[in-house]
Amino acid sequence: MSSPSAGSPSAQPVPSQDVRPLDDTDLAILRVLGSDARVSNKDLAERVGVAQSTCLARVRALRESGVIRGYYADIDPRALGHDLQAMIAIRLQPHARASMAELVTELSGRHEVLDVYFVAGANDFLVHVATASTDELRRFVADHLNRDPAVAGTETSLIFEHTRAAGRRAAPDLPA
């Protein structure tokens, strides 16, 4: 493993009961990959203190078990001309709860959508979107979301600034 290849997110999250217990070596690997997913296997093994073959096998096992869900480039939406970001809360009609998976699949396939979160509370989903303009955001909400018979209502909050939190930059709560 000279450098982890790009990966796409898993179609379905791995239930926590299916994830195998992690030992100190696994945690050390995750800590390093969480801060630099492009590290070479040689450097990763060196930093963790294991043989390269052991490191490669461990990373492969972490990927196959769903602990490592993918490797990503964190691209600023503004670089792609999407200067406006928002979080949209979506509340579904009671009869639409059976088709939530289809809605997630549909939303995930839209170019405006960066992330979809299934949440507890008054709303069912939070959707992080990036668009080029307020007109494009309005069209997405009014023409796509609010016309969907499964959607009972939406609430849009504009994002003025986004700061990547430490928990996203590296694996949280891992021993040093």
Secondary structure, 3 states (H helix, E strand, C coil): CCCCCCCCCCCCCCCHHHCCCCCHHHHHHHHHHHHCCCCCHHHHHHHHCCCHHHHHHHHHHHHHCCCCCCCCCCCCHHHHCCCEEEEEEEEECHHHHHHHHHHHHHHHCCCCEEEEEECCCCCCEEEEEEECCHHHHHHHHHHHHCCCCCEEEEEEEEECCCCCCHHHHCCCCCCC
